[in-house]
């Protein structure tokens, strides 16, 4: 009976035979209950493991997204800083060109010192 029980306990097609064995033998019935409990515990463990994996994957995704966002923010910040520095340098060249023009330097001399176009120098 025990051999039949263990052979067919997981076979759905032989469920009737297993149920018959469970009714006939108290020891087999206890073993069946223990197997059922273990199966439930295993299913609960698998569900908990799946839940934990999902939570870890979610946290990992959030960390990756945060790091990507920070990197993107740094790049945008650097680009803005470079644009501001370039604008400030251009303004300083214009100011220097105004001073040179006021001091009587000709546009060609101012262009050679500031690398501004003659058009920009004329507008000053």
MODAHU-V543544 format. One record per residue. OMEGA is omega in degrees with one decimal (none if undefined). D_CENTER is the distance of its C-alpha to the mean C-alpha in whole Angstrom. Layout:
omega = (OMEGA | OMEGA)
d_center = (D_CENTER | D_CENTER)
//
This chain:
omega = (-179.9 | -179.9 | 177.9 | 179.9 | -177.3 | 179.9 | -171.4 | -176.1 | -179.5 | -176.6 | -177.6 | -179.9 | -179.4 | -177.7 | -179.8 | 179.3 | -179.7 | 179.1 | 177.2 | 178.9 | 179.2 | 179.7 | -174.1 | -171.2 | -178.3 | 179.2 | 177.5 | 177.6 | 177.9 | 178.2 | 178.1 | 178.4 | 178.5 | 178.0 | 178.7 | 178.0 | 178.6 | 178.8 | 177.8 | 178.8 | 179.2 | 178.1 | 178.1 | 178.9 | 179.9 | 179.0 | 178.9 | 178.8 | 178.1 | 178.3 | 179.2 | 178.9 | 178.0 | -179.1 | 178.6 | 177.0 | 179.2 | 178.9 | 178.6 | 178.4 | 179.4 | 178.3 | 178.6 | -179.8 | 179.4 | 179.8 | 177.2 | 178.8 | 178.3 | 179.0 | 178.9 | 178.4 | 178.1 | 179.1 | 178.8 | 178.6 | 178.4 | 179.6 | 178.3 | -179.8 | 178.5 | 178.8 | 178.3 | 179.4 | 178.6 | 178.6 | -179.9 | 179.0 | 178.7 | 178.2 | 178.3 | 176.5 | 178.5 | 179.1 | 178.2 | 179.3 | 176.7 | -179.9 | 179.1 | 179.4 | 178.6 | -179.8 | 172.5 | 177.4 | 179.9 | -176.4 | 180.0 | 178.6 | 180.0 | 179.9 | -178.4 | 178.3 | -170.9 | -173.8 | 172.5 | 178.3 | 177.5 | 178.4 | -179.8 | -179.1 | 178.9 | -178.0 | -176.3 | none)
d_center = (56 | 53 | 52 | 52 | 50 | 47 | 48 | 47 | 45 | 42 | 44 | 44 | 47 | 49 | 48 | 51 | 53 | 50 | 51 | 55 | 54 | 52 | 55 | 58 | 57 | 55 | 54 | 52 | 51 | 49 | 47 | 46 | 45 | 43 | 41 | 40 | 39 | 37 | 36 | 35 | 33 | 31 | 30 | 29 | 27 | 25 | 24 | 23 | 21 | 20 | 19 | 17 | 15 | 14 | 13 | 12 | 9 | 8 | 8 | 6 | 3 | 5 | 5 | 3 | 3 | 7 | 7 | 7 | 9 | 11 | 12 | 13 | 15 | 17 | 18 | 19 | 21 | 22 | 23 | 25 | 27 | 28 | 29 | 31 | 33 | 34 | 35 | 37 | 38 | 40 | 41 | 43 | 44 | 46 | 47 | 49 | 50 | 52 | 53 | 55 | 56 | 58 | 59 | 61 | 59 | 59 | 56 | 56 | 56 | 53 | 51 | 51 | 50 | 47 | 46 | 46 | 48 | 51 | 50 | 48 | 51 | 53 | 51 | 52)
//
